[in-house]
Structures are given as C-alpha cells and as structure tokens.
Amino acid sequence: MSSTTANEGRTSGRAPYPYLTDLLRKASDDSPNAPAAHTHDGRTLTYRRLERAVNAVAAQLADAGLKPRDRVYLSLGNGIEYVIIEFAVLLLGGAVVMPNPRWKEVEHSSALALTSPAFVVAGIDSAALLETVSEGSTLLIVDAVRNGWTKLDTTADADRVAYAPVDPESESILPFSSGTTGLPKAVRHSQRSLAAAANLWTRVAGIRPGDRMQAFTPLFHIYGTATLGAAFTTRSPLWIFPRFDVQLMLDHIEQEGITIILGATPIALAVLSDARLEQRDLSSVRYFMWAATPVDPVIAGELIRRTGIGVRAGYGTSELPVINQNPVDDPASWRLDSVGPEAPESPIRIVDPETAAPRTAGDEGEIEITGPDMMIGYLPEEANADAFTADGWFRTGDLGWVGEDGWLHITGRLKDLIRVNAFQVPPAEIEHVLMGHPAVADCAVFGVPDLLTGERPVAAVVLRAGTVATNAELVGFVAEKLATYKHLKDTVLVDELPRNAGGKVLRRVLQDDYAASLDGSSAGG
C-alpha cells in the first residue's frame, strides 16, 4: 500500500499546527509499539495498532461513499471505537458531528435537522437515535448488525492508504452548544482550529512525555478531542472509561501512576467522599485540573489538604477551548479565586456590555476572546450575528475583570444559559417541553447553585385555572423527554412571572425569590 499521508499538499502558512491525524501517524512511525490507549475491558492498543484501525475504518467509510466535507453524526459513548471512527472521518477530510449519546428523540431530531449529516454512526443500543434518523443519511452501526444498517467494523486493520489532501479551513468537529433561544447550536471547528486547540492544550496544560491520563470526561466534548491530540503529541498513554466511577478512578491512579486528573466540582466531591482517601497513594498526580464548573474554594481547599494534590483553575469554551489557566510551571502561584493569565496566542479583553468600550483593570465587563483555536462559526448561521464583534473577536457572554497582574476573575454571565457540569442548558429548551404539559399555562426556567454540578435548572410554573400538577409530576414530565443533565432540580408554583416592560422574564428576580424561600421549607409545588 502507498505510504502517502493526508498531510501532503498542506502548507505551513495555512496550517501552522500538525493535523490530529498527522499526530497519530507520526506517533505510529516513531513509537509503533508504545501504548496509545487502554480500554476499560483490559485491551491495550499500540500507536501502530490504533493507526491501522483508523486506516481500516477510513477505508470502509470511503467505500460507503464518504467524501471530504461530508458530515458524520457520531453517537457513541466513551470507548476506543469513538476514537477510531473520529480519526477515520478526519483522515478523509470529513467532519464529526458530536451529539450527546444520552440525548432523547427530540434532541437527536433537532441536531440531525441542523447538521444534515451524510452518515449516521451509532451503537446497537442507541434506541432514541435509531428511531429518529430520516432517510437522508447513510446508516452505519458499530460492530453489529441491526435492521439493515451497514456494519462498521472497528476491529479491522489496514495499511496506510493515500487520501486526497485536506483543506485546513474545512470543518473538523461540531460539538454542541446551546443558545438562550433553546435551539441547539453546532460549534463548527476547522481542521486548523482543532489542531491549534490540541497544540495549545498540550502547552498550557503542560502535558509531557511520561504523563498518564484518564478519560472519564466525554469524548464528544471538545476537550476530549483536544486531550487525544495532546496524548498523541507527547506519547502519553490514555485510559478510556465509559463512565465515571470514583473508586475505579482512585484505584486506577494508585495502580497505574496517573499524573493528571481532569475534573470539576462533582469529581472533587466524589474524591472527598472516599473513606480511604488518606490511606491512598496519590503521589503520582501532578495536579487536579479544575474546569467546567466554578472553583469552590472550600471544596478545593479540602481536596488540597486531604490529598496534597495542587488544584489548577482554568477557563475555556466549546467555541474557543483554551483561554486562561493557572500557569502549570509555577505551582506556587496557583490561586482558587482566578482562572489565571491568558493563554499564549489567546488574548482577552474586557468591554462594556452595552457600548463595547474597553474596561480598565479591575472593572467588570463582558469577556471577549480570540485565538488560533477559535471556531469558524455556528450552525444555524443566524446565530453568528451576535457571536462575533466587528473585528472578529468572540463574545463569550461571561462577565469578569482582569487585575493589574493580568489574571482573570470570572464573576457571572450575561447569557441565561445554565451550566450543569460541562454542559450548557438553555432555559427555553426546558420551557418548550414544560409548555407541552396540559396543566402549564406559563413557565420560566432559571439556574440555581448546586454544590455537585455547579448549577441545576428550576422552573417557575403558572398553572392553568382549575388544574393541579405536583412538583414530582412536572419534574418527571421533563425527565421523560430530555437528557439527564437537563432534568429539573425543582419547580415552584407562581401566580405570574415577573417581566420587564418589554415582556422579558426577569430570571434574576426568580433566582433571588427562590434563594429566599430556601429556609428549610420545600420550594416545590
């Protein structure tokens, strides 16, 4: 077979960072027998074996008709199969649409309509998705056969195959972010911006040869892909697990000498709940990377005290993954009240949310960012109008201030999005579901602090005259239709919703009223 790589035809001027597929191929050439990935069921794939599996799946996809710029809707949980298929699509110049496999039919239906994929790839257990796919896509099932779906064999291997050069500005991955309208937004990263994200993540996180990492975080999140790129760059083996289990995580740290923990509030709390924590040998861990949820100084302080592991706070978004982090090479400077200085090549600025005038040091404003890992835009296209400034910077919708020392402090956000762990939950999506309940006349969803997840949704509900609905009934109604992280924490019955003169719901008033009601009595209806 030919040894031509997909890298031929690319110019350094257009693509300053190696493509992710190039990183895997280089690792295969330089360290063919080194372990690339370990699976939860005890398998180990070397870089050469992983590359051959990627080649084989790419050949299958090419035979099925996948062309450069085609989108592939990949709905799988964490596993080596996800890695193989993602890299095979990227090798062919296609783009991977990254839904949450826990989504239900209405969520998959919306995402499929938004992205119009040429192919849909799923596991045999993806019932919600299998019932949703229209006739417009070629259907592929992983390592199984079901109802006429074509089998995609991720256990095969193949020699290196020559493929056409890939345009660095073409789409690579499309993870999802949500807007306040409730419609899902696909975040479009190019081959170039994705490679830059992996490069920056490697540098800013200080990932180096000899590191050993666990992948409990979702691979359909952009950080999952960036972590893969960092691991391949530094030849750092990655252990991939289908779901989070704190006992498994801690046992594995002791057994395998894991050096970096990627986590947030839920993982920190889970670690602190371990009865044997003080007796465990966690000395191999260099730091706990705290992202996705705001750092709770009490929890973080307890984690540091009981484990001796340093906590590094960081900040990023799906749209621009690497923004700020506490400097990895200066542990003495790490702070819990700041996400650190800006990352290399990724400047930030603070502006007045209304006038866009620059703020001075110490003054709060909206955080705007730019950098080589910035997305190329959203789907739907109309979402881009408010996403970027006239000079091309991304408007995060987050509020914060920068001190004289250049360290960023995040204080809140302009947008109404509720952040549950690493996921963004649009209030309007839950409201749309609630309005389908026969007893609901009006409703508004807002976020409240949650020690475990950062925030959780609560709904203020106005019932139709003469109807009755309990808290459990309304919470259960949403749970039947949306993914777990979008489930309501609680509901509260109100006579009317507070609104401003323009009719906009005053969610801050609802949040304040709800907080005031938490005096030991139930807030549910």
C-alpha positions as CSV (number, residue, x, y, z in Angstrom):
1,M,0.0,0.0,0.0
2,S,1.1,3.6,-0.5
3,S,2.7,5.5,2.4
4,T,1.3,8.8,1.2
5,T,-0.2,10.8,4.2
6,A,-3.1,13.1,4.2
7,N,-0.6,15.8,5.1
8,E,0.7,16.2,1.6
9,G,-0.4,19.4,-0.1
10,R,-0.7,21.3,3.1
11,T,1.3,24.5,3.5
12,S,2.7,25.7,6.8
13,G,1.4,29.2,6.1
14,R,-2.2,27.9,6.1
15,A,-1.9,25.2,8.8
16,P,0.7,26.2,11.5
17,Y,-0.1,23.2,13.6
18,P,0.0,19.4,12.7
19,Y,-3.3,17.9,12.0
20,L,-4.6,15.4,14.6
21,T,-4.4,12.6,12.1
22,D,-0.8,13.5,11.4
23,L,0.0,13.4,15.1
24,L,-1.3,9.8,15.3
25,R,0.7,8.8,12.2
26,K,3.9,10.3,13.5
27,A,3.4,8.5,16.8
28,S,2.9,5.3,14.9
29,D,6.1,5.9,12.9
30,D,8.2,7.0,15.9
31,S,6.8,4.7,18.7
32,P,4.9,1.9,16.9
33,N,4.8,-0.4,19.9
34,A,4.2,2.2,22.6
35,P,0.8,2.0,24.3
36,A,-1.6,4.7,22.9
37,A,-4.8,3.7,24.6
38,H,-6.1,1.3,27.3
39,T,-9.7,0.3,27.4
40,H,-12.0,-0.3,30.4
41,D,-12.1,-4.0,29.5
42,G,-8.4,-4.5,29.6
43,R,-7.3,-4.1,26.0
44,T,-4.3,-2.1,25.0
45,L,-3.8,-0.6,21.6
46,T,-0.3,0.5,20.5
47,Y,0.1,3.5,18.2
48,R,0.6,1.2,15.2
49,R,-2.4,-0.9,16.0
50,L,-4.6,2.2,16.6
51,E,-3.4,3.8,13.3
52,R,-4.2,0.6,11.4
53,A,-7.7,0.5,12.9
54,V,-8.2,4.1,11.8
55,N,-7.0,3.3,8.3
56,A,-9.4,0.3,8.1
57,V,-12.4,2.3,9.2
58,A,-11.4,5.2,6.9
59,A,-11.4,2.7,4.0
60,Q,-14.8,1.4,5.0
61,L,-16.2,4.9,5.1
62,A,-14.6,5.8,1.8
63,D,-16.1,2.6,0.2
64,A,-19.5,3.6,1.7
65,G,-19.2,6.9,-0.1
66,L,-17.9,9.4,2.4
67,K,-16.3,12.4,0.7
68,P,-14.3,15.4,2.0
69,R,-16.5,17.9,3.8
70,D,-19.3,15.3,4.4
71,R,-20.6,15.3,8.0
72,V,-20.8,12.2,10.1
73,Y,-23.2,12.1,13.1
74,L,-21.3,10.0,15.7
75,S,-23.4,9.0,18.6
76,L,-21.4,6.7,20.8
77,G,-20.4,6.6,24.5
78,N,-16.8,6.8,25.6
79,G,-14.7,4.0,24.2
80,I,-11.8,3.3,21.8
81,E,-14.4,2.9,19.0
82,Y,-15.2,6.6,19.3
83,V,-11.5,7.5,18.8
84,I,-11.1,5.2,15.8
85,I,-14.1,6.5,14.0
86,E,-13.5,10.2,14.8
87,F,-9.9,10.0,13.4
88,A,-11.0,8.0,10.4
89,V,-13.5,10.7,9.5
90,L,-10.9,13.4,10.0
91,L,-8.4,11.5,7.8
92,L,-10.9,11.6,5.0
93,G,-11.5,15.3,5.4
94,G,-14.9,14.8,6.8
95,A,-16.5,16.4,9.8
96,V,-17.6,14.7,13.0
97,V,-21.0,15.9,14.5
98,M,-20.8,15.2,18.2
99,P,-24.2,14.7,19.9
100,N,-24.5,13.6,23.5
101,P,-25.4,9.9,23.2
102,R,-27.7,10.3,26.2
103,W,-30.0,12.6,24.2
104,K,-33.6,11.5,23.5
105,E,-35.5,11.6,20.3
106,V,-36.5,15.3,20.3
107,E,-32.8,16.3,20.9
108,H,-31.4,14.0,18.2
109,S,-34.1,15.1,15.8
110,S,-33.2,18.8,16.2
111,A,-29.5,18.1,15.9
112,L,-29.9,16.0,12.8
113,A,-32.1,18.6,11.1
114,L,-29.5,21.3,11.9
115,T,-26.4,19.5,10.6
116,S,-27.8,17.4,7.7
117,P,-25.2,14.6,8.1
118,A,-24.4,12.3,5.2
119,F,-23.8,9.5,7.6
120,V,-25.1,8.5,11.0
121,V,-23.0,6.2,13.1
122,A,-24.3,4.7,16.3
123,G,-24.1,1.7,18.6
124,I,-26.6,-1.1,18.8
125,D,-28.1,0.3,22.0
126,S,-28.8,3.8,20.6
127,A,-32.6,3.3,20.6
128,A,-33.6,7.0,20.7
129,L,-31.4,7.8,17.7
130,L,-32.3,4.7,15.7
131,E,-36.0,5.8,15.9
132,T,-35.1,9.3,14.8
133,V,-32.9,9.1,11.7
134,S,-34.5,10.1,8.4
135,E,-33.9,8.6,5.0
136,G,-31.5,11.3,4.1
137,S,-28.5,9.7,5.8
138,T,-26.5,6.5,5.3
139,L,-26.8,4.5,8.5
140,L,-23.9,2.7,10.0
141,I,-23.9,0.5,13.1
142,V,-20.7,-0.2,15.1
143,D,-19.5,-3.8,15.3
144,A,-23.1,-5.2,14.9
145,V,-26.0,-5.6,12.5
146,R,-29.5,-4.2,13.1
147,N,-32.4,-3.7,10.8
148,G,-30.4,-3.3,7.6
149,W,-27.9,-0.9,9.0
150,T,-24.4,-1.4,7.5
151,K,-21.9,-2.8,9.9
152,L,-18.8,-0.6,10.6
153,D,-16.0,-2.9,11.9
154,T,-13.7,-1.0,14.3
155,T,-11.7,-4.2,15.0
156,A,-10.3,-4.4,11.5
157,D,-6.9,-3.1,10.5
158,A,-5.3,-1.9,7.2
159,D,-2.0,-0.5,5.9
160,R,-1.7,3.2,5.3
161,V,-3.8,4.4,2.4
162,A,-3.3,7.5,0.2
163,Y,-6.1,10.1,0.5
164,A,-6.6,13.5,-1.0
165,P,-5.1,16.5,0.9
166,V,-7.5,18.1,3.4
167,D,-8.4,21.8,3.3
168,P,-7.2,23.2,6.7
169,E,-10.2,25.6,6.7
170,S,-12.8,22.8,6.2
171,E,-14.9,21.6,9.1
172,S,-13.4,19.0,11.5
173,I,-15.7,18.6,14.5
174,L,-19.1,20.0,15.5
175,P,-19.7,19.7,19.2
176,F,-22.9,21.3,20.5
177,S,-23.5,24.5,22.5
178,S,-26.9,25.9,23.3
179,G,-28.3,29.4,23.0
180,T,-30.9,31.2,25.1
181,T,-33.5,30.6,22.3
182,G,-33.5,26.9,23.2
183,L,-32.3,25.8,19.8
184,P,-29.1,23.7,19.7
185,K,-26.1,25.3,18.1
186,A,-23.4,23.3,16.5
187,V,-19.9,24.8,17.1
188,R,-18.0,24.5,13.8
189,H,-14.3,23.9,14.2
190,S,-12.0,23.7,11.2
191,Q,-9.1,21.3,10.8
192,R,-6.9,24.2,11.6
193,S,-8.6,25.4,14.8
194,L,-8.9,21.9,16.1
195,A,-5.2,21.2,15.6
196,A,-4.5,24.6,17.3
197,A,-6.7,23.6,20.3
198,A,-4.8,20.3,20.7
199,N,-1.5,22.2,20.4
200,L,-2.4,24.9,23.0
201,W,-3.9,22.3,25.4
202,T,-0.6,20.4,25.3
203,R,1.4,23.5,26.0
204,V,-0.9,25.3,28.5
205,A,-1.7,22.1,30.5
206,G,2.0,21.2,30.5
207,I,1.3,17.7,29.2
208,R,4.6,16.0,28.6
209,P,6.2,12.6,27.8
210,G,5.7,10.3,30.7
211,D,2.3,11.7,31.7
212,R,-0.5,9.2,32.1
213,M,-4.1,10.3,31.9
214,Q,-7.7,9.0,32.4
215,A,-10.5,9.8,30.0
216,F,-13.6,9.8,32.2
217,T,-14.7,13.1,30.5
218,P,-16.9,12.7,27.4
219,L,-15.1,12.3,24.1
220,F,-17.9,14.1,22.4
221,H,-16.8,17.3,24.3
222,I,-14.1,19.3,22.5
223,Y,-11.8,18.7,25.5
224,G,-12.0,15.0,24.8
225,T,-10.6,15.5,21.3
226,A,-8.0,18.1,22.4
227,T,-6.8,15.6,25.1
228,L,-6.4,12.9,22.5
229,G,-4.3,15.3,20.4
230,A,-2.1,16.2,23.5
231,A,-1.7,12.5,24.3
232,F,-0.6,11.6,20.8
233,T,1.8,14.6,20.7
234,T,3.6,13.6,23.9
235,R,3.2,9.8,23.6
236,S,1.2,9.9,26.9
237,P,-1.0,6.8,27.3
238,L,-4.7,7.4,27.8
239,W,-7.0,5.1,29.8
240,I,-10.6,5.4,28.4
241,F,-13.5,4.6,30.6
242,P,-17.2,4.5,29.6
243,R,-18.4,6.4,32.7
244,F,-17.2,8.0,35.9
245,D,-16.7,5.8,38.9
246,V,-14.7,7.3,41.8
247,Q,-13.5,4.0,43.3
248,L,-12.3,2.9,39.9
249,M,-10.6,6.2,39.3
250,L,-8.7,6.2,42.6
251,D,-7.8,2.6,42.4
252,H,-6.5,3.2,38.9
253,I,-4.4,6.2,40.0
254,E,-2.7,4.0,42.5
255,Q,-2.2,1.1,40.2
256,E,-1.1,2.9,37.0
257,G,0.6,6.1,38.4
258,I,-1.8,8.5,36.8
259,T,-0.2,12.0,36.7
260,I,-3.1,14.4,35.8
261,I,-6.7,14.5,36.9
262,L,-9.1,16.3,34.7
263,G,-12.1,17.2,36.8
264,A,-14.6,19.7,38.2
265,T,-16.8,20.0,41.3
266,P,-18.6,16.6,41.1
267,I,-15.3,14.7,40.7
268,A,-13.7,16.7,43.6
269,L,-16.7,15.9,45.8
270,A,-16.6,12.2,44.8
271,V,-12.9,12.0,45.7
272,L,-13.5,13.6,49.1
273,S,-16.3,11.0,49.8
274,D,-13.8,8.2,49.6
275,A,-13.4,6.6,53.1
276,R,-9.9,5.5,52.4
277,L,-8.7,8.8,50.9
278,E,-5.9,9.5,53.5
279,Q,-4.6,6.0,53.1
280,R,-4.3,6.1,49.3
281,D,-1.1,6.7,47.4
282,L,-1.9,9.5,45.1
283,S,1.6,10.8,44.9
284,S,1.9,10.3,41.2
285,V,-0.7,13.0,40.5
286,R,0.9,16.3,39.4
287,Y,-2.3,18.4,39.6
288,F,-6.0,18.4,39.6
289,M,-7.2,20.4,36.5
290,W,-10.5,22.2,37.6
291,A,-12.7,23.3,34.7
292,A,-16.3,23.3,33.5
293,T,-17.7,24.5,36.9
294,P,-16.5,27.4,39.1
295,V,-13.9,26.5,41.7
296,D,-15.5,26.2,45.1
297,P,-12.7,27.4,47.4
298,V,-13.9,25.3,50.4
299,I,-14.1,22.1,48.4
300,A,-10.8,22.8,46.6
301,G,-9.1,23.6,49.9
302,E,-10.3,20.4,51.4
303,L,-9.1,18.4,48.4
304,I,-5.7,20.0,48.7
305,R,-5.5,19.4,52.4
306,R,-6.5,15.8,52.3
307,T,-4.6,14.7,49.2
308,G,-1.7,17.0,48.8
309,I,-2.7,17.5,45.2
310,G,-2.5,21.0,43.8
311,V,-5.6,22.5,42.1
312,R,-5.2,24.4,38.8
313,A,-8.2,26.5,37.8
314,G,-8.9,27.0,34.1
315,Y,-11.3,28.6,31.7
316,G,-12.4,27.7,28.2
317,T,-15.4,27.3,26.0
318,S,-16.5,25.0,23.2
319,E,-16.1,27.9,20.8
320,L,-12.5,28.7,21.9
321,P,-11.3,25.9,24.1
322,V,-8.1,27.2,25.7
323,I,-8.4,30.7,27.2
324,N,-6.9,31.0,30.7
325,Q,-5.2,28.7,33.1
326,N,-3.1,29.0,36.2
327,P,0.5,28.6,35.0
328,V,1.5,25.0,35.0
329,D,5.2,25.6,35.6
330,D,4.6,27.8,38.7
331,P,2.6,25.8,41.3
332,A,3.4,28.4,44.0
333,S,1.3,30.9,42.1
334,W,-1.9,28.8,41.7
335,R,-5.0,30.5,43.0
336,L,-8.6,29.4,43.6
337,D,-10.1,32.8,43.0
338,S,-8.8,33.3,39.5
339,V,-8.5,31.3,36.3
340,G,-5.1,32.7,35.7
341,P,-3.5,34.8,32.9
342,E,-4.4,34.5,29.3
343,A,-3.1,31.5,27.3
344,P,-0.4,32.0,24.6
345,E,-1.7,33.4,21.4
346,S,-5.2,33.8,23.0
347,P,-5.7,37.4,24.1
348,I,-8.7,38.5,26.1
349,R,-10.3,41.9,26.6
350,I,-13.0,43.2,28.9
351,V,-15.5,45.6,27.5
352,D,-18.7,47.4,28.5
353,P,-21.6,45.0,27.5
354,E,-23.7,47.8,26.2
355,T,-21.2,50.1,24.5
356,A,-18.2,47.8,23.9
357,A,-15.9,50.4,25.3
358,P,-12.7,48.9,26.9
359,R,-12.8,48.4,30.7
360,T,-9.8,49.3,32.8
361,A,-8.1,46.9,35.2
362,G,-10.4,45.9,38.0
363,D,-13.6,46.9,36.2
364,E,-16.2,44.3,35.4
365,G,-17.4,43.8,31.9
366,E,-18.0,41.2,29.2
367,I,-15.1,38.9,28.3
368,E,-14.2,38.8,24.6
369,I,-11.5,36.5,23.3
370,T,-9.7,35.5,20.1
371,G,-7.0,33.0,19.2
372,P,-6.0,30.3,16.7
373,D,-8.3,27.7,18.2
374,M,-11.4,29.9,17.7
375,M,-14.4,28.2,16.0
376,I,-15.2,29.2,12.4
377,G,-18.9,29.8,13.4
378,Y,-22.2,28.3,14.4
379,L,-25.0,26.4,12.9
380,P,-27.5,27.8,12.4
381,E,-25.8,30.7,10.6
382,E,-28.1,33.4,12.1
383,A,-26.5,32.6,15.5
384,N,-23.2,34.1,14.3
385,A,-24.6,37.7,14.1
386,D,-24.4,38.2,17.9
387,A,-21.4,35.8,18.5
388,F,-18.6,38.0,17.0
389,T,-17.6,41.6,17.2
390,A,-17.0,43.7,14.1
391,D,-13.2,43.0,14.3
392,G,-13.7,39.2,14.7
393,W,-13.5,38.6,18.4
394,F,-15.8,36.1,20.1
395,R,-18.3,37.4,22.6
396,T,-18.4,34.9,25.5
397,G,-21.4,36.4,27.3
398,D,-19.4,35.9,30.5
399,L,-18.7,38.7,32.9
400,G,-15.3,39.2,34.6
401,W,-12.5,41.5,35.4
402,V,-8.7,41.5,34.9
403,G,-6.4,42.7,37.7
404,E,-3.2,44.7,37.3
405,D,-1.4,41.4,37.3
406,G,-3.2,40.2,34.2
407,W,-5.2,37.4,36.0
408,L,-8.8,37.0,35.0
409,H,-11.6,36.7,37.6
410,I,-15.0,35.4,36.3
411,T,-18.0,36.9,38.1
412,G,-21.1,35.8,36.2
413,R,-22.6,36.0,32.7
414,L,-24.9,38.0,30.5
415,K,-26.5,35.0,28.9
416,D,-29.2,32.9,30.5
417,L,-27.5,29.6,30.0
418,I,-27.5,27.2,32.9
419,R,-24.2,25.3,33.2
420,V,-24.6,21.8,34.6
421,N,-21.1,20.2,34.9
422,A,-19.5,20.8,31.5
423,F,-22.9,21.1,29.7
424,Q,-24.8,24.3,28.7
425,V,-28.5,24.0,29.3
426,P,-30.8,26.6,27.6
427,P,-33.8,27.5,29.7
428,A,-36.0,27.8,26.6
429,E,-35.5,24.2,25.7
430,I,-36.9,23.0,29.1
431,E,-39.6,25.6,28.9
432,H,-40.7,24.3,25.5
433,V,-41.1,20.9,27.0
434,L,-43.0,22.1,30.1
435,M,-45.4,24.1,27.9
436,G,-46.5,20.7,26.5
437,H,-47.9,19.7,29.9
438,P,-51.7,20.2,29.8
439,A,-51.7,22.0,33.2
440,V,-49.0,24.5,32.4
441,A,-50.1,28.0,31.3
442,D,-46.7,29.7,31.5
443,C,-43.3,28.9,32.8
444,A,-39.7,30.2,33.2
445,V,-36.6,28.1,33.9
446,F,-33.6,29.5,35.7
447,G,-30.4,28.2,37.2
448,V,-29.7,27.9,40.9
449,P,-26.3,27.0,42.6
450,D,-25.7,23.3,43.1
451,L,-22.8,22.0,45.1
452,L,-22.4,18.9,43.0
453,T,-22.9,20.2,39.4
454,G,-22.3,23.9,39.6
455,E,-25.9,24.7,38.7
456,R,-29.2,22.9,38.2
457,P,-32.4,24.1,36.5
458,V,-35.5,25.1,38.5
459,A,-38.8,26.0,36.9
460,A,-41.3,28.7,38.0
461,V,-44.7,27.5,36.7
462,V,-48.1,29.2,36.3
463,L,-50.9,26.6,36.2
464,R,-54.0,26.8,34.1
465,A,-57.1,27.7,36.0
466,G,-58.8,24.7,37.6
467,T,-55.8,22.4,37.1
468,V,-53.4,20.7,39.5
469,A,-49.9,19.5,39.0
470,T,-47.4,18.3,41.6
471,N,-43.7,19.0,41.7
472,A,-42.9,15.3,41.1
473,E,-45.3,15.2,38.1
474,L,-43.7,18.3,36.5
475,V,-40.1,17.2,37.2
476,G,-40.9,13.7,35.8
477,F,-42.6,15.2,32.7
478,V,-39.3,16.9,31.8
479,A,-37.2,13.8,32.7
480,E,-39.1,11.7,30.2
481,K,-38.2,14.0,27.3
482,L,-34.7,15.4,27.9
483,A,-31.3,14.1,28.8
484,T,-30.4,13.7,32.5
485,Y,-28.3,16.9,32.8
486,K,-31.3,18.9,31.7
487,H,-33.6,17.5,34.4
488,L,-35.3,19.9,36.8
489,K,-34.0,20.1,40.3
490,D,-37.3,21.6,41.5
491,T,-40.4,23.5,40.5
492,V,-42.1,26.4,42.2
493,L,-45.7,27.5,41.5
494,V,-46.3,31.2,41.0
495,D,-49.3,33.3,40.1
496,E,-47.5,35.2,37.4
497,L,-43.9,35.5,36.1
498,P,-42.0,38.8,36.7
499,R,-41.3,40.6,33.4
500,N,-39.8,43.9,32.4
501,A,-41.6,46.5,30.2
502,G,-40.5,44.7,27.1
503,G,-42.0,41.4,28.3
504,K,-38.7,39.7,29.1
505,V,-38.8,37.3,32.0
506,L,-36.7,38.6,34.9
507,R,-34.9,35.4,35.8
508,R,-32.7,37.2,38.4
509,V,-35.9,38.0,40.4
510,L,-36.9,34.4,40.2
511,Q,-33.4,33.3,41.4
512,D,-33.5,35.7,44.3
513,D,-37.0,34.7,45.3
514,Y,-36.1,31.1,45.1
515,A,-33.0,31.6,47.2
516,A,-35.0,33.5,49.8
517,S,-37.5,30.6,50.0
518,L,-34.9,28.1,51.0
519,D,-35.4,28.5,54.7
520,G,-36.0,24.8,55.4
521,S,-39.4,24.5,53.8
522,S,-39.9,22.9,50.4
523,A,-39.9,25.1,47.4
524,G,-41.6,22.6,45.2
525,G,-45.2,22.7,44.2
